[in-house]
Every structure is written in structure tokens, then in C-alpha cells.
Amino acid sequence: MAEESQANPFGPIVAQWMESWRAMAGATAGIGETWSNSMLPFIVKRAAESGFGMTAGNDLAEAIERMAKGPRLADVLDFDRKLAHLTAAWSDLQGKLAAYQVVAAKPWMRAAQQFSARQPDGKAKDAGWREHLGAWNELANEELIANQRTEEFLVAQKQLLQAATEYRARQSEIADTIAAVLGIPTQRDFDEVTRQLTELRREVRALERRLGEAGSRGDA
Amino acid sequence: MSSDQPNGTGPFAEMTDKMLKAGKLLSTIRDDDVDVGATPKTLIMRRDKVELFRYAPITEQKVRTPVLLAYGLIGRYTMADLQEDRSLVRSLLAQGLDLWLVDWGQPNRTERWLTIDDYVDDYIHAAVERVCRETGHDRITLLGICEGGVFTTCYTALHPDKVKGLVLTITPIDFHADRDDPDTHHGFLNLWTRSLERSDIDKLVDTYGGLPGEFMSSVFSLMTPMRSLTKYNVDLIDVVDDEAKLMNFLRMEKWLADRPAHPGEAAKQWLKDLYQDNKLVKGEFVLSGRRVDLSKLTAPVLNVFALNDHIIPPTCSRALGEHVGTKDYSEIELPGGHVGLFVSSKSQGSLSKGISEWLAARD
């Protein structure tokens, strides 16, 4: 033993490391088994759907919502309320994003299962990485496109879009409030100016056209 | 032992060699070298951000009637003039056409309130009148691409006295006919738009002041998911050491990146009135207070569509035949996809030849 240690001073360390590794691998397998046999996948899925505790239906989100929707006082600057709106919109967006990701992940898992279940024929065994990648791409593409056409995907995507738009609208509200305080024209001001410009242009051009038509008829 | 070890010619060595060549090549290419929409043209008129151009002839004029090309508001006209050997514009000029272009420019939030009414009854009308004045013609031919095809269709129905012929390419007419297309790779845009609430579209447009170009790009990427994921790795590596192929790739990327925002109110009409409510084929689409009646399309019509168009399913384009008022209605169906029809080397000859022969026969 002493001789062996002398010949390879790292021998015991390697052996110890290997043992630790084996124990860890065993524990991991155990965790995996516990995971797959338990309610955990179901709970995590539900947690994702409810935004991991940050979306509607939980205490924090409800508190923020109450702040945002509380009575409005005429003489108090309501910047805090707008910040609360923004926070509520952000947490809703995170929840919708997580729910969307759960739906969007499904075709990848289906494609992986199908790909691994394929029995390699003689031709496939000789194929290079490009052929394998091509086969995988084709399979995954079909699954992803099929998934996009499901009601579940369309609803998740719509809800994500709604939440993202709401969040952006709340961001703009904050930006407009700050701009107004600093005396800078707001996005709403800009939209109002361009609306008036567009309408004015239409009126001028309609008038030009009428004058041109009248001129060509010799009315003038 | 791997085959690339002994003589250095296996896959690993090939890849290393390729990446070395690619590094040298990429270090010499600048953005200015990636030129799209380069066919020479002269600015004739500017109206707000919209510009009217006349292309310089490259051969003797064989078709007398001027042709005005109108692209849509999603993406830019440069798709029709990507590069010298893949350019519908250049091919049509080579067939002896007097070709004009209406370019919508780069709309942004400033154009938020513009409607399809403005594009059809103001910008296109002003362009048509100017082309007529410059060339001495009473009527001209309109060549619409995609959404630009819808605009030119509406213009032709509302101003039949100004249009001698109407050529449509990859143009949606029946926005619900994707349901008749059995190919599940086609028509996601139709399905996706119908899945939205009307208030979602209003809020999206009101919040962003238009339909952001990046947003439409992401919807298009969804439609070809694996292609989108492998574009910058597998596909790019395939072409990266071949200068001609790499330049094709970069030009295409430049076109894709040049995607201005779709003007807001026009986007609401496009998505709600047309994609959701399908008002054009129902005869309910109203512009400037006038109903667009497709049976008023009395000028000759040529309808070109791509059989593997995943963005505008061929069934949505083909539907026009049932509604037009003219007996001189023709179709050309070509293999390929929405963009491939214009940029693939295969379709170059057949597309421009089909259009120019049709025009020459009616000149």
C-alpha cells in the first residue's frame, strides 16, 4: 500500500474522488426517480402557470393590485400608483412568459422522444453529423409547427402579447409622467401633433384636388 | 483513428480550413459592400416620406405602357431588386419595360395616423397621375407585391379609368382561404391574427404607435422555426468561405433587417378589416368613403403566386379569380416560396418572362 502510494501519490485522492462521484451519481438517480414518481412535475407546471408566486392569485400580486386600484386622491401626485401599475404589469408578464415557455417546450420534448426512439438502420449508422442534424431539424420543425397551430399555444401567445403590451403601456405612462414634470413634450403630445398634422394634410390635399377639378372644368 | 488525422483532409481539417478562409473574407467585407436595391433609378417626386422613382432603361423599350411597382408596408421593395442576377426589377428592364417604383420610405411613429385610404387614394393616386403626366399616357399598368398588391387592387377597383392592366404577385385577396390549404406549413399568419382579440390589435398599435418591424420579424421567424434557429450557425457556416454565396446571404440579411414599422391606423385596417373580418372579398372594405368592389376590376388582371408560399397561402391569392369583373384574367403559379419567388435563381426567368409577355400582348 505504501509502495502504491509512493508510485502514484494521487491514487488515494482519485479513489476518494471516484467514490464521491459514485455517491453523487447515485443520489442524482434517486432524486430523478423521486421527481418522476412524485407530484413535483405537476406542481412545478402549475407554479409556472401561476407565475411562481408573482402573478394574480397570490398575496404579493394582490397587494400590488390593491395599491394600483385603490381610491384615487385628487390632490396627491399619483406617481406611486403608476409605479405600482408597472410592477403589477411586470409580474403578470413574467407569469405569462413562464406559462408560454411551458407550452413552447412541449414540442421539443416530443421531438426528442421520437428522435431517440428511432431505430437506426444501416444507412443511418453510416451517416455523418450533418445527416443526423438534418433529420433532427426536420422532425423538430414538424413538431414546432404542429404545436403553433394548437389552441393552447395560440392562447398562451395571445396572453403573453397582452401582458407585454400592457407592460409597455405602463412604462410609457411612467416616461410621460417624468417628461411632464420636466416640461418635456410627452409621447401623447407627439401623437396629438402628428394626428393634427395628418388631418390637416388630408384637408389641404382634398382642397387642392377640388380646386384642380374645378379648374379643369373651367368653373373658376 | 479518425480519417482526418493522417493527412489533414477529414471533416475537422476541412472545417478549420473553412473558418480560416471565412475569417479572411469577412474581414474584407463592409456594410457598404452589401448593396441591395442598386439598379439605377431617378427620383421624380417626393410626397411626405413617399418617393416616386423611374428606373433607367437598360435596353430598347418594347412595352410602351409604363409599369408602376408598389411593394407593401411590411418590409421594403428591395426584395424585388436584391442583387444584379436576382432582381425582378432588372429582369423586367431587360425585357424592355418602362418601370417606375413607389417607395414608402421608412415610416415610424410620425406616420401613426396614416390609413390604407391615404396609401391608395393619395400616394398611389398621386404617383399614377405623375407617371401619366411624365409619359403622356392616360392609363398605366400597376404591379403590386404582397400588401402592395392589395393596395393596387383597391386602386384599380376605385379608379378603373387610370389602370390599363393589373399585375399581382403573392397577393392575399381572400384572407380566410388559408383554411382551404391542406399544407400545415402555410397560413400561420392568418391563424395567428384570427386568434387575437380586436382590442389586442388596437392596444398594440396605440402603445407602439404602429406595428414594429421587429415584431413582424419575430412572427415570420416563428413560421419557419428550425430555419430561424440554424440560420446563423449551420447555414452560415455552409456558405461562409464562398464569396458569392456569402454575399447572397448578407444581402438577404440586409433586406430582412430593413423592416420599418407599419403605419398604425393602416395596420389596424390590415389586421382587423382584412385578416380578421375578410372584408375585401365580402365587398365590405371601405376606403375614403367608397366600397371596394372587386367586380369593378375590369382591366386585364395577371395573378402570380407561389405554390409553397407559407406567408400568403396560394389559396388566398387564387381566390381573386372568382371576384374580378374582367374576362381577361390569367394566373401564373410558380414553384417556390414567398420570398424565393423573387430572389431564387430558379424563378428569375420564369417570373419576369411571364409578366413581360403578358404585358406585351396587351400593350
Interface residues (C-beta under 8 A of the other chain):
Chain A: G128 W129 L133 N137 E138 A140 N141 L144 I145 A146 Q148 R149 L154 V155 Q157 K158 L161 Q162 T165 E166 R168 A169 S172 Q187 F190 D191 T194 R195 T198 E199 R201 R202 R205
Chain B: P11 D48 R109 T110 E111 R112 W113 L114 D118 D122 T184 H185 F188 L191 W192 S195 L196 E197 D200 K203 L204 T207 Y208 G209 L222 T224 P225 M226 R227 T230 V234
